[in-house]
Amino acid sequence: MSYQLDKKMVIGVSSRALFDLTIENEIFESQGVEAYCKYQIEHEQDILKPGPGFGLIKALLKLNECKPEKELVEVIIMSRNSPDTSLRVFNAIKHYGLGITRSVLVSGAALAPYLKAFHTDLFLSAYEDDVQYAIDSGIAAGIICTEGNSAVYDSPENVKSFPGTHSQIRIAFDGDAVLFTDESEQIFQEKGLRAFEENERIHALQPLEEGPFASFLRKLSDLQSELGLDGSPIRTALVTSRSAPAHERVIRTLRAWNVRVDEAFFLGGIEKKDVLSAFGAQIFFDDQSVHTLSASKQVPAARVPYRRVRKREELHNELQTYCTG
């Protein structure tokens, strides 16, 4: 019987999201692909430092130790590297003892066509085009901030402990345009705060529509239930700029979805980074770069692009051009 991915949580992560490839990316952008490949091969035995997604991936893989008889999480390297230049990444994976054995290596081509083929639940990458196509295809994805403070990537202080031997996974989400659609956000952008709050008050009993990360939150919530809520290895937080009276619709929406959020912060415009640091987020997802860039100074962060509305044939034709252009 073939190996099945559909019942696992599948995380696709690019090499730049997992490891610090700042120098290598600068070489690629300033000198081109040939110089980049040459550098990678020459430094094959030099172990890469952890990148912005390292702590999250390490903690997610630890979940498999909770139920050894049933692997809960599958992490797949999804990289634009060529097979020939990927050995350095796999040397680093082995060095850090990460349980990653599968990969997608496309030599500069688009990764988008392979995300659904691997039943991807979450995709983390530094390439906006790949993340945008993931979002457009209904897959939770984020453009990981590589400009942040690298000291927070695998800081012990940034990983909370729970009873047992595993690190607790702490994931924080913005609300509008991340967990929920951007419908209410658009009212705020076009008509201002008063119109937004009045709209949310009027529709307080009407659940918000699902956004790009709703399915991922649901899968996390299901995992929490499977692993037991007491001393759970997963803790989630909603960190939103909403405040009363716009909070009620959010709480009722999560209740209607029957999903668990452990902590909620309705900040009403207060800066998010200090709250995220106190929470100990291993990653924070937000749709606005002003929030992700600020947060990335203290915790790993990823920007969620807005979903573009495309007819199926338009998306197919654009993707074909993207893959072959």
N, C-alpha and C positions, 0 to 999 in steps of 0.2 A: 504494500500500500504506500502511495506517495505521501510525502510530508505535507501536512495541511496547515495553511496560514489563516484561514477564515475565522477560526475560533480564538485566535490569539490577538493580543494588542500588538500591532505591527508599527514600528517606528522607523521611518526612513531618515537618515542623517547624512549630510554631506561631510566630506573630510574637513572643510573649513569650519563647519559648525562644531565638530567634535574636537579638533586640534587647532592649535595656534599656528596658522600658516601666513602670518602677516608679512614676513620677509619674502616668502615664496610668491605670494600674490603680487607684491610690489615688483618682483622680477618679471612675473608674467605680464603685468600691465605696462612696464617700461621697456622690456627687452623682447617680449614675445614668447610664444609657446616653446620654441626650440631651446631658448636659454633656460626656461622654467624646467623643462624635462631633463636637461643636462644637470642642472643644480640638484634636482630631486634624486637622480641616480647617483651623483657624486656624494650625496649626503644620506644615502640609504640607511646607513647604520647609526645616524644621529637620531636619537629619540625625540620626537615632537613633544612640545609641552601641551598640557590640557588647554582646550579652547572653551568658548562660551557654553557649549552644550554638554561638556564632559561630565559635570556633576550630575545633571539630570539623567543622562544615559547610564552612568554607573549605578545610580540608585534604582532606575527602572529594571536593569538587569538583575539586581539583587532580589527583586520580587520572585525570580525563578527559584530562589533558595527556600522561599516560604512553602512551595509545593513542588518538591523535586520530581514527583511522579507526573506532574502536569505543567509543562513550561507555559507561563502566562504571557510572557513578553518576548517578542522577536525584534531584534534591532538589525537593520540592514544598512550597510554603507551604500549610499547612492551618490556617486561622484562623477564629475566630468573628467576626472583623471583617466589616462589610458591604463590598460592592464600593466604596461611596462613601468609606469611611474608610480604605481600603487603600492609597491612593496614597502616603501617607507611607512605608509599608513598602517599596513598590517604588522610591521615590526613594532610600531607603537601600541597597537591593540594588544599584541602578545605581551609586551613589556608591562602594561598596566593590568593585565589579567582580565580584560573585558571579554565577555562571552559572545563575541560577534564572529560569525563564520560565513555569512552570506553577503554578497555584494553585487552592485550594478555599476559597471565601469564603462562609460560611453565615449571616451576620447573626444570630449568637447561637444558632443551632440546634446540634444534636449533629453532631460530625464522624464519630462511630463508623461510620455506614453506608457511608462513602466509603473507608474504609481498605483493605478488600479489593478494592474496585472499581479502586483504583490500584496493586494488587499491593504494598502497603507492607511493607517488611522491618523498618523501625524507625520508631517514632513518638515524637517528643519534644514534650511540652506541659507547661504549668504547671497545666492543668485536670485534677484527679484523676478526674472522671467519665469524660472522654474516654479517659484512659490505662487506667482500669479496664476499660472495654468493649473496648479493644484487647487487653489481656491475656486477658480472657475469650474473645475470638475467636481466640486463638492467635497474636497478633502481638506481637513484641517492642516494649515501650513503657516509657517512664520519665517520672515526674513530675519535671521539672527543678527544681533548687533555685534560686530567685531571691533567696534571702536571703544568698547567699555574698558573697565578696569580689570585686567587679567588676573589680578590678585584674588578676585572674588570667584573665579571659575570653579575652583575646587577647594575653597577655604573650609576647614573643619567647622568654623563658626557659622558657616552658611548652610550647614546640614544638621538639622535637628535630629535627636535620637528618640527612639521609642523602645519600649521593653523588648528585649531580644537582641539579636546580633546584627540587625539590618539598619541602614540609614532610612529615615523617613523621607518620602518624596513630598515636596511642597511646591505646588503649582498654583499660580495666581492668574486670574483672567480679568480683563476689562469686560464691561457688559455690552453696550451698544456697538454693533458692527463686529463683535467678536463672538460672544455667546448668543447674542440676539442679532436680528437684522439691523440695518442702518436706517430703518424707516423713521424711528423717533429722532435719531441723530440728524436726519435731513431737516426735520422740522426746526430743530435747534439752530442748525446752520442757516436756514433760510429766513426764519421768523423770530429767532431770539429765545431767550430763556423763559420769559413769561408764557409764550405760546407753547413751548415744549412742556412746561410744568402743567399747564392747563390741559393739554392733550393727554398727559399721563394720568392726571386726576380723573378726567372723564372716562378714560379707558382702563381704570385700575383693575377692574374685574375681567378684562379681556387679556389673555396670555399673549405675550410678545411672540412673534414668529422666530423660528430657529435660525441662528446665524451659523457661520462657518465652523465654530468650535462646539456647537451643541452636541453633536454626535460623539465627539471626543470626551466631553464632560460626562455624557451618559455612560460611556465605556469605563471611565474612571470610577464612576459611582457604582457600577456593577462589580468592578474589581474590589472596591471597598466592602461591598456586601459579601462577596465570596470569601474574602480574607478575614472577615469579622470586624465589626465597628469598634470594639474595645481594643485600644492599643493599635489602631489601624496603621499600616505602613504608608498610607497615602493621606495627605491632608490638602484640601483645596481652599482657595479664597477668591471671593469676588472683590475687586478693588476698582471702584467706579467713581466718576465725578458726579454722579447723581446724588441727590439728597432729598429729604422730605419736601414736597409730597410725592416725588417721583420714585420713592423707594418701594411703595406698596405693590405696584404692578410687577416689579422685579421679583419680589418674594412670592407673590401669587403665581407668577410664571414658573418658577422653579418647582413650586408645589404641584402645579398642573403637569409638569414634565416628570414628576416623581424622581427627581435627581437630588443628590446630596451635595451641598456646599457647606463646608465646615465653618468658615468665617466669612463675614461680609463687612466691607468698609464703604460707607456712603460718605464721600469726602467733601462734596459740595465745592469743588475747586481747589481744595488743599493739595499740595504737591504729593505725588504718590511714592516717591523713592524711599522716604524714611519709613513709611508704613510697610513697604515691601521688604526692606531690610530687617525690620523688627519681626515680620512674619517668617523670614528666612527663606524666601522664594528661591528655588533652583531655576525657575524661569517665570517670566511675566509676559503675557500676550496682550498687546494693545494695538489699536488701529492707527494711532497717531504717533508720528515720529518724535514729537515734542515730549511725549511721555516715555517712549522706549529709550531715547537717547539719554534722558535724565535718569531713568531707572537703572540703565546699564552701568552707571558709575558705581552702583552698590550691589546690584544683582544682575544675573544674565537676563536679557530681554529680547523679544522678537516682535517685529511689526507684522500685523496681519493686514494685507492689502484688501481694498474693497473688491467685492465680486463684480466682475463686468458681465452685463447681460448680453448674451450672444445666442442667436439661433444655432441649433445643432450643426447645420451645414456650414455656417460662418466660422464656428469654432474649429470644425474639422479642417476647413481650408486654411485657416490661419495657422493652425498647428502644423499642417503639412509644410507650409512655407517656412515656419520657424525651425522645423527639424531639418530641412534640406537647404535652407538659405545660408 
